[in-house]
């Protein structure tokens, strides 16, 4: 039983569940002016979880280097775009950026 619980997959799963618990706890904290910072941390944790799932459960970690590099870059770009649109979305709409 101990060998089953101490596998790499089990440890990654435990890390994913811990990150989910931290995100949930952060979402319940009373915030005053730190709403943007707290939300950004929750989004960063979410993208960290995406990276863990892609690397460990979708087996990009065992793929050729170019595929792993491409998947890591795609996750990083998606994270940066989501954070940028989250923080600067209202300014883009005000500047006339088409949203629909």
C-alpha positions in Angstrom: 0.0 0.0 0.0 2.8 2.4 0.8 4.4 1.8 -2.6 1.1 2.7 -4.2 0.8 6.0 -2.3 4.3 7.2 -2.8 4.3 7.1 -6.6 5.0 10.2 -8.6 1.4 10.2 -9.9 0.0 10.2 -6.3 2.3 13.0 -5.3 1.4 15.2 -8.3 -2.3 14.5 -7.5 -1.7 15.5 -3.9 -0.1 18.7 -5.1 -3.0 19.4 -7.4 -5.5 18.9 -4.6 -3.4 21.1 -2.3 -3.3 23.9 -4.9 -7.1 23.6 -5.3 -7.5 24.0 -1.5 -5.2 27.0 -1.4 -7.1 28.6 -4.3 -10.4 28.0 -2.6 -9.2 29.4 0.7 -7.8 32.5 -1.1 -11.2 33.1 -2.8 -12.9 33.2 0.6 -10.6 35.7 2.2 -12.2 39.1 2.8 -10.4 41.6 0.5 -10.5 45.3 0.4 -8.1 46.7 -2.2 -6.2 43.4 -2.9 -8.9 42.0 -5.2 -6.7 42.2 -8.3 -3.7 40.6 -6.5 -5.7 37.8 -5.0 -7.5 37.0 -8.3 -4.1 37.1 -10.1 -2.7 34.6 -7.6 -5.7 32.3 -8.1 -5.2 32.5 -11.9 -1.4 31.7 -11.5 -2.2 28.7 -9.4 -4.7 27.6 -12.0 -2.1 27.8 -14.8 0.4 26.0 -12.6 -2.2 23.2 -12.2 -2.6 23.1 -16.0 1.1 22.7 -16.4 1.2 19.9 -13.9 -1.6 18.1 -15.7 -0.1 18.5 -19.2 3.4 17.4 -18.1 2.5 14.5 -15.8 -0.9 13.2 -16.9 -0.8 14.0 -20.6 2.8 12.8 -20.6 4.4 15.8 -22.3 7.2 15.3 -19.8 8.2 12.1 -21.7 7.7 13.6 -25.1 10.5 14.9 -27.4 12.1 18.1 -26.2 10.4 20.3 -28.9 6.9 19.1 -27.9 7.6 19.7 -24.3 9.1 23.2 -25.0 6.1 24.1 -27.2 3.6 23.0 -24.6 5.4 25.0 -21.9 5.5 28.1 -24.1 1.8 27.7 -25.0 0.8 27.5 -21.3 3.0 30.5 -20.5 1.6 32.6 -23.3 -2.0 31.7 -22.4 -1.3 32.6 -18.8 0.1 36.0 -19.8 -2.7 36.7 -22.2 -5.4 35.9 -19.6 -3.7 38.0 -16.9 -3.2 40.9 -19.4 -6.8 40.9 -20.5 -7.9 40.5 -16.9 -5.9 43.6 -15.8 -6.2 45.7 -18.9 -9.4 44.6 -20.5 -11.4 47.6 -19.5 -8.7 49.9 -21.0 -8.8 47.9 -24.3 -12.6 48.2 -24.5 -12.3 52.0 -23.8 -9.7 52.3 -26.5 -12.1 50.7 -29.0 -10.7 47.1 -29.1 -13.5 44.9 -30.5 -14.6 42.4 -27.9 -17.5 40.7 -29.8 
